[in-house]
Amino acid sequence: MCFNMRGSHQCIDTPCPPDYQRDPATGPYAVEYKLLSLPSGIAAHQDLIRLAAYTQDGVLHPRTTFLAVDGAALPFALRDENLKGVLFSTRPLREPRSYRMKVRALSYSRDGGVEYQTAFIVHIAVSAYPY
């Protein structure tokens, strides 16, 4: 997959997870790649992207929670808002750098069981330039 960055590009490998198999007990599972190219100078607490989980019928799922899986050391955090997961900056983004963050969305049925799972792999590139 080509990632068109500000002033450059990067090729990103997007394989299926190792030993990927659908588990009928946990419902459908989807992997989505999101590519976000940012200028330098993004302020702290700036919303960057909204993530949404959909049913197999393409309808926004009404009972979904979002969790950052491997983002503890990254300058980003996640909050649930209006059925979506909002990824935002936790500190100013001034240096040119690339980040990779994994977010898990769990969508629940009315009885509380996991109905759908979505893994978002978010690639974020901060440019050296403020444009």
N, C-alpha and C positions, 0 to 999 in steps of 0.2 A: 504494500500500500504506500502511495506517495503522500508525504506530509509537506504541503506547501507552506513553508515558514517565511517570515518577513525577511526578504533578502537572500533566501537560501531554500533548500529542500532537504528532506531526509527520507530514506526508505525505511519502512517499519515492517518487521516480520509479524504477520497476523495468523499464526497457526491455530488449529483447534487445540484446546488443552490436552496434555498428555493423557493417554488412556481414556479419552472422552467417551462416556456412555450415558445414555439417558437412564435415569433411575425412576421407574414408575412410582415409587413411594414418595418422591419429593416433587413430582410434577415436572412440567416442561422447564428447560434450562436454556437460556440464550446468552450469547457473548456479543457485546457491542463495543466497537472501538470508536472513541471520540477524539478528535484532533483539534487542539486549541492553540492558535498562534496569537501571542500578545505583544504589544509594544513594551518597552521598558518604562518604568515609572508608575506601574499600577499601584494604587494605594492599598493600605491594609483595610480589611473588611469590605472589599469590593466583590460583588457577585460576579462570577465568571461564566458559569454554565449551569443550566437546569437539566437534570436527568429525569427521564420518565420511564416507567415500566408499563407495558401494555399486555392485555390478555391475548390469547391466540387469535381472537377476532379483531384485533387492532383497536381495542377500546382501552382508554386510560384506566389502569387498575385502581379501584377505590381504597384499597387497604394495603399499602406498601410502605415499608420502612427501608431507609438507606443507611448503609454502614461503610465507612472507610476501612478497607481491609489492611492496607500496608502504608498508610499515609502519616504515621506518627511523627516522623522526622521532617516531613515536608511542610512548606509554608502555606498549607491549605487546610480547610476544615469543611465539614458538610453539615447541613441542617435539613430537616424535613419541612416543606412549606407547600401548601395547596396541592397535595398528592405528588409532589416532585421532590427530588433531592437537589439542593442548591449547593454547588461547590463555590467557596469564596476564599479570598486571600486572607491570611492571618498576619502578614507583615508586608511591607512594601516590596515590590519586585523590581529591583533596579539593575541587577547583573544579568547578562545574557546566560541563559542556562536552559536545559531541557529537563523535564520531570516526567515521571510515569507514576500513575496512581491507579489503584484498583478499588472499585466501589461495588459492593454487593447490595442488590435490591431483593428483598423478600416480600412477595405478595401473598397475602393470607386469604383463605376462604372464610366464609361467614362463621364456620365452626372453629376457626383459629388455627387450622392446619396450613402448612405451606402449600400454596396452589401453583405459584410460578416463582422461578428464580432467574435473576438477570445479573450477569457480571459485566460491569462497565470497565474497560481499560481506557483510561484518559491520559493522552499524551499532551503535555503542555510545553510550549517553547516560548521563552521570553527573549525578545530581540535585544540587540545592543542599542537599538535606536528608539526614540520616543514616538515613532510614527509607524 
